[in-house]
Amino acid sequence: MGFKAKALLSILVLYCANSFSADCQGSFPNLISDICYDCAYPLKLAGITFSDGSDYDTGASTSPVCLCANNLTAGFPMSFWEPEYMMDTTFTAGCMPLLGGIKITIPWNTNQNGAINYTNASIQGKSRQAFVQVNEYLSPVMTLLGLVNDSPCLDKRSFDTPYASWADPTWGDDILSMILTPYAYPFAGAAAIATEGVDSVAAIVGFPIKEFFWTAGSWGSVYPVTGNVATFNSVEQLSRLATMRVLAKLHAAGLQQTTAGDGALKSCGAFGVPEFVMDKRQYRYNRIYPFPDNACTPISRPLLTVERNTGRPQDRDMGYYIFRRKDCCETFGASGL
C-alpha cells in the first residue's frame, strides 16, 4: 500500500505517457505562504505554555522533566502541532492535485473515478451521494525547510506517498473495508447520525468528543472507511470526511500511530505509539488548494466559514496540510524548536 519515493518516480517514468491532462488539475503548494504556521501553536515546554492557542488535554505528564526508558536519557516535555502530512482529494483516479496535477496513467477500472450521484431519498425528494479518491503525502515541512537542525521530536523522513486510495481495493467496497474495522458495524448508520450534532457542537468551541469515534460531527460518519459518502453536502465536506476516513483506516491497519499522550511522550521519538482506534482530536486541517484558508480546523467542526467560495465548478479537487498533535521528550543536548 505504501510507495517509496523512488518507486513512485519509476511508475511515473514507465507509465505516464501524458503526465498532465485536462481532467487532472492542481499545483504544488508554496511551503512558505500557503501553510498557516500559527496552527503549530500552542507550544509548551517543560509544562509551561509559551504561546497561546486552541488545544486539548492529551493526558501527557506535566512534569518539567521526562525520562526515556528506551535509552536511559532525560529531557523536558514538549508539545506542539507538527505540519506533517499533505492530503488531497480528486474525482479522477490516479490524479495527484498537490503534485502539480500529475496523473499516473496505469490501468484501473473506470468505476474508480469519483462521481456525484442524485438518488431518490426514502422521505421523497433527492439526496446526493459521492465517491472520491484520496492521496496522502508524507511532508514534514519543518524538516524539509530546515527550520530545526536536530530534534528527536520532529519527523525527519523525506517526502513520500504512503497511501493512494486508487491502489487500495477496499477503498471502493464498503463490505470489504469492514474486515479491517469489524467493530464499526454497529456505528455505520443511526448511531453516527444521532451523535453528529453533539460532536459538532463540541468542535465549535474546542475539539470533538474522543469517545464518539464513529462520527465526524458535521462532516458525516467515519465508517465505512471508504470513498463512498452517503450524504454529500459540498466538495469541502466530502473532501475532509474522505481524508479523515483515510487517517482512521491507516490507524486501524497499524500504519499510523498517535504522537499525542503520555505514551507518546515517554516513547521519546517522532513516531509515537500504536493507536488502532483513532483519537480524532489529534488532527487539524489547513486547506492549501485550490486556495489557502489560513485556518486550523479540527475534525467535526462545521465548515460554514472555511468552505466559503469553494463551490465554484472548477473547484472539484481539494488539498490540505494536516497538523498532528505531538507530545515528546526533548532530550537534553538536542536542539529543539
C-alpha positions, 0 to 999 in steps of 0.5 A, spaced: 500 500 500 505 504 501 510 507 495 517 509 496 519 515 493 523 512 488 518 507 486 513 512 485 518 516 480 519 509 476 511 508 475 511 515 473 517 514 468 514 507 465 507 509 465 505 516 464 505 517 457 501 524 458 503 526 465 498 532 465 491 532 462 485 536 462 481 532 467 487 532 472 488 539 475 492 542 481 499 545 483 504 544 488 503 548 494 508 554 496 511 551 503 512 558 505 505 562 504 500 557 503 501 553 510 498 557 516 504 556 521 500 559 527 496 552 527 503 549 530 501 553 536 500 552 542 507 550 544 509 548 551 515 546 554 517 543 560 509 544 562 509 551 561 505 554 555 509 559 551 504 561 546 497 561 546 492 557 542 486 552 541 488 545 544 486 539 548 488 535 554 492 529 551 493 526 558 501 527 557 505 528 564 506 535 566 512 534 569 518 539 567 522 533 566 521 526 562 525 520 562 526 515 556 526 508 558 528 506 551 535 509 552 536 511 559 536 519 557 532 525 560 529 531 557 523 536 558 516 535 555 514 538 549 508 539 545 506 542 539 502 541 532 507 538 527 505 540 519 506 533 517 502 530 512 499 533 505 492 530 503 488 531 497 482 529 494 480 528 486 474 525 482 479 522 477 483 516 479 490 516 479 490 524 479 495 527 484 492 535 485 498 537 490 503 534 485 502 539 480 496 535 477 500 529 475 496 523 473 499 516 473 496 513 467 496 505 469 490 501 468 484 501 473 477 500 472 473 506 470 468 505 476 474 508 480 473 515 478 469 519 483 462 521 481 456 525 484 450 521 484 442 524 485 438 518 488 431 518 490 431 519 498 426 514 502 422 521 505 421 523 497 425 528 494 433 527 492 439 526 496 446 526 493 451 521 494 459 521 492 465 517 491 472 520 491 479 518 491 484 520 496 492 521 496 496 522 502 503 525 502 508 524 507 511 532 508 514 534 514 515 541 512 519 543 518 524 538 516 524 539 509 525 547 510 530 546 515 527 550 520 530 545 526 537 542 525 536 536 530 530 534 534 528 527 536 521 530 536 520 532 529 519 527 523 525 527 519 523 522 513 523 525 506 517 526 502 513 520 500 506 517 498 504 512 503 497 511 501 493 512 494 486 510 495 486 508 487 491 502 489 487 500 495 481 495 493 477 496 499 477 503 498 471 502 493 467 496 497 464 498 503 463 490 505 470 489 504 473 495 508 469 492 514 474 486 515 479 491 517 474 495 522 469 489 524 467 493 530 464 499 526 458 495 524 454 497 529 456 505 528 455 505 520 448 508 520 443 511 526 448 511 531 453 516 527 447 520 525 444 521 532 451 523 535 453 528 529 450 534 532 453 533 539 460 532 536 459 538 532 457 542 537 463 540 541 468 542 535 465 549 535 468 551 541 474 546 542 475 539 539 470 533 538 468 528 543 474 522 543 469 517 545 464 518 539 469 515 534 464 513 529 462 520 527 465 526 524 460 531 527 458 535 521 462 532 516 458 525 516 460 518 519 467 515 519 465 508 517 465 505 512 472 507 511 471 508 504 470 513 498 463 512 498 459 518 502 452 517 503 450 524 504 454 529 500 453 536 502 459 540 498 466 538 495 469 541 502 465 536 506 466 530 502 473 532 501 475 532 509 470 526 511 474 522 505 481 524 508 479 523 515 476 516 513 483 515 510 487 517 517 482 512 521 483 506 516 491 507 516 490 507 524 486 501 524 491 497 519 497 499 524 500 504 519 499 510 523 500 511 530 498 517 535 504 522 537 499 525 542 499 522 550 503 520 555 505 514 551 507 518 546 511 522 550 515 517 554 516 513 547 521 519 546 521 519 538 517 522 532 513 516 531 509 515 537 505 509 539 500 504 536 493 507 536 488 502 532 482 506 534 483 513 532 483 519 537 480 524 532 482 530 536 489 529 534 488 532 527 487 539 524 486 541 517 489 547 513 486 547 506 492 549 501 488 548 494 485 550 490 486 556 495 489 557 502 484 558 508 489 560 513 485 556 518 486 550 523 480 546 523 479 540 527 475 534 525 467 535 526 467 542 526 462 545 521 465 548 515 460 554 514 466 559 514 472 555 511 468 552 505 466 559 503 467 560 495 469 553 494 463 551 490 465 554 484 465 548 478 472 548 477 473 547 484 472 539 484 479 537 487 481 539 494 488 539 498 490 540 505 496 540 510 494 536 516 497 538 523 498 532 528 498 533 535 505 531 538 507 530 545 515 528 546 521 528 550 526 533 548 532 530 550 537 534 553 543 536 548 538 536 542 536 542 539 529 543 539 524 548 536 
